[in-house]
Amino acid sequence: MQMIAISVNSNNEVKSITESGSWMKTDISMILIFALGIYSIYYLVSFCHILYNNRNRVQREETVIANAALKILRKSPQSLPNKVEKPNAQQVYEDLKANLQNINVEPLEVLNRLQKLGVTPDIYIYNSLLDSCIKSKHFRSATQLFNEIGVSSSLVTPDVTTFNIYLKGIIEAINSGEHVDLGMIRELLKEMQAKDVHPNELTFSTVIDICETAGNTELALQYFMQIQGDFKLQPDSQIFSSLLKVIRANDKTPDYFDKIFEALLSFVRNKIECVDDTLINAIVDTAGKFSKIENIEQLRDILREKERRLTLTTYGKLITIYGVQKQVSKIDQVYSEMKAENMQLNEISYGCLMEGYLKCDKVDKVEQTFEELKKTGKDFCNIVIYTTLIRALAKRRQFDRVMSIYEEVKQSDTCQLNRIAYNALLDCCVKCGQYNKMSHIFEDMMKVSNNVSTVSYTHLRAHETREDLVCRLLLEKKK
């Protein structure tokens, strides 16, 4: 196909020429160039839009961080008048975390952004970020940040809070399964001395907690001795409570309790105003575990001398320990003290009393306590109390009364039989020779729960002789 092209020469004369497809080629090239230009412009605009949005996101994050940082800086003691109360460290942590909780950034990245914004981080910001890393279980980030604080000591000096937070992080690391060299505790204490940072009670309480978490009782006792020796620091309730927790965790360390008991009594005697209920309960628990009843009596004598009242929790612990030791007179004494002080007993207190008397084989006192409980008119009769009563009546072979209680509990809207209660009922059937009743109780048990224990099957297999019942129980067990 040929196309005719018309052109005009310099003398304005029209001239006709014929060229094969030259104009068509020119038009296609122009169209392609035009389309490519539009395509390039589109992608350039899209790319600029992405950059703009990303810049805005970064600016928003930096603004939030900057605002949080400035908020903390405004609270720092250097910028406050002398009459204004210095900020509480915990409040500082919460302020910063509240503003950073929606930003997923590394702590060092936060510090870099703050510096770019012209904000100089102070120790409050460092401690807040460090605490945030620990609570989010990022121990490696915490270590990185902790080392950064040490490097930047010319600008900011770590304080005792910094070290305490990092020590708390070691506990989290151990609980998370990370390998931690306990020798680093000694290095941290040396670093504190080198930086003239004085450890406080919380420091050593945390150190002892680390030893307890790692299961190293001997190391905990070494640090306890070091508190009074190298650091000239008097242990407080928290330190003693932490150490007792370590000792209780190890069944082979009753001698450790003997080593610190005199120091404990001295602390209670001379600083009764500093002794909290947690420490009193810790002493009672530890002494009870190692059957140190004489130590409990020594403690109680000092508390009476100082007119320090005990809590229901402490009385409950005492009753439990005396029950294990079968000292019924001591339980009576504690119960009389509780009544004399007009203490309002709760279901736990009554439960401890009934269990304590039961361990001393004083069934009549178990029944008496239960009747006193019912006279209060309060709905304290839970399944634990009923189970204790069933076990007590089983000792007296009072089967009919046990069955009466069984029916009463079945009809109750607030009390539900559990596996332990059913096992107590089965045991009562065995002791009373009522083997024919066992299958009915077992069937009721299966209706309530399929979680039948080995104890339940043992009672039935050992005492039931009917061949068909034994076969059925075996089939039930396979299910």
VMD Tcl script that draws the C-alpha trace (Angstrom):
set ca {
  {0.00 0.00 0.00}
  {1.29 3.45 -0.87}
  {0.47 6.75 0.77}
  {0.57 10.15 -0.99}
  {2.38 12.92 0.85}
  {1.86 16.53 -0.14}
  {4.56 19.07 0.58}
  {5.15 22.75 -0.24}
  {8.53 23.92 -1.57}
  {10.26 27.22 -0.98}
  {8.42 28.83 -3.92}
  {5.02 27.89 -2.44}
  {4.52 25.35 -5.12}
  {2.51 22.28 -4.16}
  {4.37 19.13 -4.77}
  {2.99 15.56 -4.48}
  {5.25 12.69 -3.58}
  {4.64 9.03 -2.80}
  {6.47 7.26 0.10}
  {5.88 3.70 1.27}
  {4.61 3.82 4.92}
  {7.05 6.50 6.21}
  {4.34 8.56 7.95}
  {2.76 5.52 9.59}
  {6.07 4.59 11.23}
  {6.45 8.12 12.58}
  {2.96 8.09 14.18}
  {3.52 4.73 16.01}
  {6.83 5.94 17.45}
  {5.22 9.09 18.78}
  {2.39 7.11 20.41}
  {4.82 4.74 22.14}
  {6.95 7.61 23.45}
  {3.85 9.37 24.77}
  {2.54 6.21 26.54}
  {5.93 5.52 28.11}
  {6.03 9.06 29.45}
  {2.58 8.75 31.03}
  {3.54 5.37 32.58}
  {6.76 6.81 34.04}
  {4.95 9.80 35.50}
  {2.39 7.49 37.15}
  {5.03 5.40 38.88}
  {7.02 8.46 39.89}
  {3.94 9.97 41.53}
  {3.18 6.64 43.31}
  {6.74 6.39 44.58}
  {6.65 9.96 45.89}
  {3.33 9.22 47.60}
  {4.82 6.20 49.39}
  {7.83 8.23 50.52}
  {5.58 11.01 51.77}
  {3.38 8.61 53.81}
  {6.40 6.85 55.28}
  {7.95 10.19 56.25}
  {4.72 11.23 57.95}
  {4.58 7.92 59.87}
  {8.15 8.34 61.06}
  {7.46 11.95 62.01}
  {4.38 10.91 63.99}
  {6.39 8.30 65.88}
  {9.19 10.76 66.53}
  {6.67 13.34 67.75}
  {5.16 10.87 70.20}
  {8.61 9.88 71.45}
  {9.71 13.49 71.72}
  {6.57 14.45 73.64}
  {7.07 11.56 76.04}
  {10.72 12.45 76.49}
  {9.98 16.11 77.13}
  {7.28 15.10 79.59}
  {9.85 13.10 81.53}
  {12.46 15.83 81.27}
  {10.04 18.36 82.68}
  {9.69 16.06 85.70}
  {13.41 15.60 86.31}
  {14.72 17.12 89.56}
  {17.12 19.47 87.76}
  {14.24 21.31 86.13}
  {11.97 21.45 89.17}
  {11.80 24.14 91.85}
  {13.14 23.10 95.24}
  {9.69 23.01 96.78}
  {8.24 20.65 94.18}
  {8.26 16.96 95.11}
  {10.66 14.86 93.05}
  {9.03 12.42 90.63}
  {8.28 8.87 91.65}
  {10.29 6.41 89.55}
  {7.31 4.14 88.93}
  {5.26 7.09 87.66}
  {8.09 7.96 85.30}
  {8.10 4.41 83.91}
  {4.35 4.44 83.34}
  {4.39 7.87 81.68}
  {6.93 6.85 79.11}
  {5.50 3.39 78.48}
  {2.03 4.84 77.93}
  {3.38 6.89 75.04}
  {5.66 4.22 73.58}
  {3.43 1.17 73.83}
  {2.17 1.42 70.23}
  {5.59 1.95 68.65}
  {7.59 -1.12 67.72}
  {11.17 0.16 67.91}
  {14.40 -0.97 69.51}
  {15.54 1.03 72.58}
  {18.74 2.22 70.89}
  {16.67 3.38 67.93}
  {14.54 5.41 70.32}
  {17.67 7.01 71.77}
  {18.99 7.85 68.28}
  {15.71 9.50 67.32}
  {15.66 11.51 70.52}
  {19.18 12.77 69.83}
  {18.24 13.71 66.26}
  {15.35 15.71 67.70}
  {17.77 17.54 69.97}
  {16.50 15.82 73.13}
  {19.24 14.60 75.47}
  {18.05 11.42 77.24}
  {18.42 11.49 81.00}
  {18.52 8.60 83.46}
  {14.72 8.59 83.75}
  {14.36 7.85 80.04}
  {17.09 5.20 80.15}
  {15.48 3.49 83.14}
  {12.03 3.65 81.55}
  {13.25 2.01 78.35}
  {15.22 -0.58 80.33}
  {12.18 -1.45 82.42}
  {10.06 -1.72 79.27}
  {12.55 -4.21 77.75}
  {12.51 -6.32 80.91}
  {8.74 -6.43 81.20}
  {8.40 -7.37 77.52}
  {10.94 -10.20 78.16}
  {13.55 -8.81 75.74}
  {16.56 -9.46 77.95}
  {19.10 -9.15 75.13}
  {17.79 -5.70 74.21}
  {17.92 -4.81 77.91}
  {21.56 -5.94 78.09}
  {22.37 -3.89 75.00}
  {20.74 -0.82 76.50}
  {22.37 -1.42 79.91}
  {25.80 -1.53 78.24}
  {24.94 1.65 76.33}
  {24.27 3.42 79.62}
  {27.71 2.37 80.84}
  {29.37 3.64 77.65}
  {27.52 6.95 77.85}
  {28.44 7.49 81.50}
  {29.90 10.88 80.65}
  {26.40 12.08 79.74}
  {24.27 10.06 82.13}
  {25.24 8.07 85.22}
  {23.36 4.86 86.06}
  {21.71 4.95 89.46}
  {20.64 2.21 91.87}
  {17.29 1.94 90.05}
  {19.12 1.14 86.81}
  {20.96 -1.76 88.43}
  {17.86 -3.00 90.25}
  {15.86 -3.09 87.01}
  {18.60 -5.02 85.24}
  {18.90 -7.49 88.15}
  {15.15 -8.05 87.91}
  {15.70 -8.82 84.24}
  {18.09 -11.64 85.16}
  {15.22 -13.36 86.98}
  {13.04 -13.05 83.87}
  {15.86 -14.43 81.73}
  {16.29 -17.49 83.97}
  {12.54 -18.11 84.00}
  {12.55 -17.91 80.19}
  {15.13 -20.68 80.01}
  {18.13 -18.54 79.06}
  {21.52 -19.54 80.39}
  {22.72 -16.93 82.87}
  {26.12 -16.98 84.53}
  {25.47 -16.12 88.19}
  {28.99 -14.71 88.34}
  {27.62 -11.62 86.62}
  {25.87 -10.70 89.89}
  {29.24 -10.19 91.57}
  {30.46 -8.18 88.57}
  {27.40 -5.94 88.75}
  {27.95 -5.29 92.46}
  {31.60 -4.42 91.73}
  {30.49 -2.05 88.97}
  {28.10 -0.37 91.39}
  {30.96 0.23 93.81}
  {33.18 1.54 90.98}
  {30.49 4.04 89.95}
  {29.82 5.00 93.59}
  {26.28 3.63 93.38}
  {25.19 2.28 96.76}
  {23.08 -0.92 96.72}
  {19.87 -0.71 98.73}
  {17.60 -3.32 100.32}
  {15.79 -3.93 97.04}
  {19.14 -4.67 95.34}
  {19.99 -7.50 97.69}
  {16.43 -8.76 97.86}
  {16.52 -9.11 94.07}
  {19.97 -10.75 94.19}
  {18.64 -13.36 96.64}
  {15.56 -13.86 94.44}
  {17.92 -14.58 91.52}
  {19.64 -17.27 93.59}
  {16.27 -18.75 94.54}
  {15.17 -18.81 90.88}
  {18.44 -20.52 89.95}
  {18.08 -22.96 92.87}
  {21.37 -21.94 94.53}
  {20.70 -21.73 98.27}
  {24.35 -21.55 99.28}
  {25.04 -18.55 97.04}
  {21.98 -16.78 98.45}
  {23.31 -17.23 101.99}
  {26.73 -15.91 100.92}
  {25.19 -12.72 99.57}
  {23.10 -12.38 102.72}
  {26.26 -12.47 104.83}
  {27.90 -9.99 102.46}
  {25.08 -7.50 103.03}
  {26.13 -6.92 106.62}
  {29.84 -7.46 106.03}
  {31.08 -5.72 102.89}
  {28.17 -3.34 102.34}
  {27.33 -2.50 105.97}
  {23.64 -2.74 105.18}
  {21.03 -4.00 107.64}
  {18.63 -6.59 106.14}
  {14.99 -5.54 106.04}
  {11.75 -7.55 105.91}
  {11.97 -8.01 102.16}
  {15.52 -9.37 102.26}
  {14.69 -11.79 105.08}
  {11.51 -12.93 103.29}
  {13.45 -13.57 100.06}
  {16.10 -15.57 101.90}
  {13.49 -17.68 103.71}
  {11.85 -18.41 100.37}
  {15.19 -19.76 99.11}
  {15.62 -21.93 102.21}
  {12.08 -23.35 101.96}
  {12.67 -24.29 98.33}
  {15.44 -26.69 99.34}
  {14.45 -29.63 101.55}
  {18.05 -30.26 102.53}
  {18.77 -26.89 104.13}
  {17.27 -26.81 107.65}
  {20.71 -25.86 108.98}
  {20.57 -22.64 106.94}
  {17.45 -21.67 108.85}
  {19.31 -22.22 112.12}
  {22.13 -19.95 110.91}
  {19.87 -16.96 110.32}
  {17.21 -17.52 112.98}
  {18.95 -15.47 115.67}
  {19.32 -12.58 113.21}
  {15.61 -12.92 112.43}
  {14.61 -12.79 116.10}
  {16.87 -9.81 116.68}
  {15.28 -7.96 113.77}
  {11.76 -8.72 114.99}
  {12.61 -7.74 118.57}
  {14.44 -4.48 117.78}
  {12.54 -3.29 114.70}
  {9.02 -4.55 115.19}
  {7.67 -1.47 113.39}
  {9.53 -2.59 110.25}
  {8.31 -6.19 110.39}
  {5.50 -6.87 107.92}
  {3.03 -9.74 107.87}
  {4.80 -11.31 104.89}
  {7.94 -11.83 106.97}
  {6.00 -13.24 109.94}
  {4.26 -15.72 107.66}
  {7.57 -16.62 106.00}
  {9.16 -17.41 109.38}
  {6.18 -19.54 110.42}
  {6.13 -21.40 107.07}
  {9.86 -22.12 107.15}
  {9.92 -23.20 110.78}
  {6.89 -25.40 110.17}
  {8.44 -27.07 107.14}
  {11.48 -28.12 109.14}
  {9.40 -28.96 112.26}
  {11.06 -26.20 114.29}
  {8.12 -25.74 116.67}
  {10.37 -24.24 119.35}
  {11.35 -21.49 116.91}
  {7.68 -20.71 116.29}
  {7.09 -20.40 120.03}
  {10.05 -18.06 120.38}
  {8.66 -15.86 117.63}
  {5.19 -15.84 119.18}
  {6.63 -14.85 122.58}
  {8.32 -11.79 121.05}
  {5.17 -10.83 119.13}
  {3.12 -11.03 122.33}
  {5.73 -8.96 124.15}
  {5.54 -6.31 121.41}
  {1.74 -6.55 121.36}
  {1.78 -7.38 117.66}
  {-1.51 -8.87 116.50}
  {-1.53 -11.75 114.06}
  {-3.66 -11.98 110.94}
  {-6.14 -14.72 110.06}
  {-3.63 -16.00 107.52}
  {-0.93 -16.40 110.18}
  {-3.32 -18.13 112.57}
  {-4.34 -20.51 109.79}
  {-0.70 -21.40 109.14}
  {-0.12 -22.03 112.85}
  {-3.15 -24.32 113.10}
  {-2.01 -26.29 110.05}
  {1.50 -26.76 111.46}
  {0.23 -27.78 114.91}
  {-2.12 -30.25 113.23}
  {0.74 -31.90 111.35}
  {2.66 -32.14 114.63}
  {-0.49 -33.49 116.37}
  {-0.36 -30.81 119.06}
  {-4.05 -30.44 119.75}
  {-3.46 -28.24 122.82}
  {-1.68 -25.70 120.63}
  {-4.63 -25.66 118.22}
  {-6.98 -25.05 121.16}
  {-4.73 -22.22 122.33}
  {-4.72 -20.55 118.91}
  {-8.49 -20.93 118.59}
  {-8.97 -19.33 122.01}
  {-6.72 -16.41 121.03}
  {-8.73 -15.83 117.88}
  {-11.96 -15.76 119.87}
  {-10.44 -13.47 122.54}
  {-9.45 -10.97 119.86}
  {-12.97 -11.10 118.36}
  {-11.59 -12.11 114.98}
  {-14.14 -12.80 112.28}
  {-13.28 -16.29 111.09}
  {-13.84 -17.12 107.44}
  {-14.27 -20.44 105.64}
  {-10.51 -20.87 105.35}
  {-10.06 -20.45 109.10}
  {-12.78 -22.99 109.88}
  {-11.32 -25.33 107.27}
  {-7.87 -25.11 108.89}
  {-9.34 -25.82 112.32}
  {-11.30 -28.87 111.15}
  {-8.32 -30.25 109.22}
  {-6.00 -29.61 112.17}
  {-8.28 -31.45 114.60}
  {-8.72 -34.28 112.09}
  {-4.95 -34.78 111.85}
  {-4.93 -35.04 115.65}
  {-7.71 -37.68 115.44}
  {-10.06 -35.43 117.39}
  {-13.27 -36.22 115.51}
  {-15.48 -34.75 118.23}
  {-13.69 -31.40 117.88}
  {-14.12 -31.57 114.09}
  {-17.88 -31.99 114.55}
  {-17.96 -29.27 117.21}
  {-16.18 -26.82 114.92}
  {-18.57 -27.66 112.09}
  {-21.57 -26.97 114.32}
  {-20.07 -23.64 115.40}
  {-19.61 -22.80 111.73}
  {-23.28 -23.51 110.99}
  {-24.36 -21.33 113.92}
  {-22.68 -18.30 112.34}
  {-25.44 -18.30 109.73}
  {-22.91 -17.59 107.00}
  {-22.63 -19.69 103.88}
  {-19.14 -20.97 104.67}
  {-19.82 -24.67 104.08}
  {-17.85 -25.32 100.92}
  {-16.90 -28.72 99.50}
  {-13.51 -28.67 101.29}
  {-15.21 -28.36 104.68}
  {-17.77 -31.06 103.83}
  {-15.00 -33.39 102.64}
  {-13.10 -32.92 105.91}
  {-16.28 -33.71 107.84}
  {-16.88 -36.86 105.76}
  {-13.33 -38.05 106.43}
  {-13.78 -37.41 110.16}
  {-17.11 -39.29 110.33}
  {-15.60 -42.17 108.39}
  {-13.12 -42.63 111.24}
  {-16.11 -43.14 113.57}
  {-17.82 -45.47 111.07}
  {-20.85 -43.16 111.00}
  {-21.97 -44.27 107.55}
  {-25.60 -43.14 107.78}
  {-24.58 -39.60 108.68}
  {-22.07 -39.53 105.82}
  {-24.82 -40.57 103.38}
  {-27.06 -37.86 104.81}
  {-24.36 -35.27 104.15}
  {-23.86 -36.75 100.67}
  {-27.53 -36.22 99.80}
  {-27.47 -32.73 101.34}
  {-24.53 -31.66 99.19}
  {-26.08 -33.18 96.04}
  {-29.13 -30.97 96.56}
  {-27.07 -27.84 97.25}
  {-26.96 -25.04 94.67}
  {-23.74 -23.53 96.05}
  {-21.69 -26.66 96.68}
  {-20.60 -29.22 94.10}
  {-18.97 -32.56 94.75}
  {-15.51 -32.99 93.24}
  {-13.16 -35.94 92.75}
  {-11.60 -35.56 96.22}
  {-15.02 -35.61 97.88}
  {-16.09 -38.70 95.95}
  {-12.87 -40.49 96.93}
  {-13.60 -39.64 100.58}
  {-17.08 -41.15 100.16}
  {-15.67 -44.30 98.58}
  {-13.14 -44.57 101.40}
  {-15.96 -44.23 103.94}
  {-17.79 -47.12 102.25}
  {-14.67 -49.26 102.56}
  {-14.11 -48.42 106.23}
  {-17.75 -49.06 107.06}
  {-17.93 -52.27 105.02}
  {-20.69 -50.86 102.79}
  {-19.32 -52.28 99.53}
  {-22.73 -52.48 97.87}
  {-23.04 -48.67 98.04}
  {-19.78 -48.06 96.24}
  {-21.10 -48.74 92.73}
  {-23.87 -46.13 93.14}
  {-21.42 -43.49 94.33}
  {-19.07 -44.36 91.50}
  {-21.88 -44.01 88.94}
  {-22.76 -40.59 90.37}
  {-19.12 -39.67 90.11}
  {-19.03 -40.65 86.43}
  {-22.08 -38.48 85.73}
  {-20.42 -35.43 87.24}
  {-16.96 -35.93 85.73}
  {-15.15 -38.44 83.56}
  {-11.91 -37.46 85.28}
  {-11.82 -40.44 87.63}
  {-8.59 -40.91 89.57}
  {-6.63 -44.09 90.18}
  {-7.64 -43.84 93.85}
  {-11.30 -44.31 92.91}
  {-10.59 -47.49 90.94}
  {-8.31 -48.80 93.68}
  {-11.09 -48.59 96.27}
  {-13.51 -50.42 94.00}
  {-11.14 -53.10 92.72}
  {-9.80 -53.87 96.17}
  {-13.14 -54.35 97.90}
  {-15.75 -55.28 95.30}
  {-16.14 -58.97 94.57}
  {-19.02 -59.14 92.11}
  {-17.55 -60.29 88.83}
  {-19.79 -58.22 86.60}
  {-19.01 -54.99 88.46}
  {-15.27 -55.56 88.24}
  {-15.52 -56.14 84.48}
  {-17.61 -53.00 84.06}
  {-15.10 -50.90 85.98}
  {-12.29 -52.18 83.81}
  {-14.24 -51.17 80.73}
  {-14.93 -47.75 82.22}
  {-11.24 -47.32 82.92}
  {-10.38 -48.03 79.27}
  {-12.70 -45.22 78.21}
}
mol new
graphics top color blue
foreach p $ca { graphics top sphere $p radius 0.5 }
foreach p [lrange $ca 0 end-1] q [lrange $ca 1 end] { graphics top cylinder $p $q radius 0.2 }
display resetview
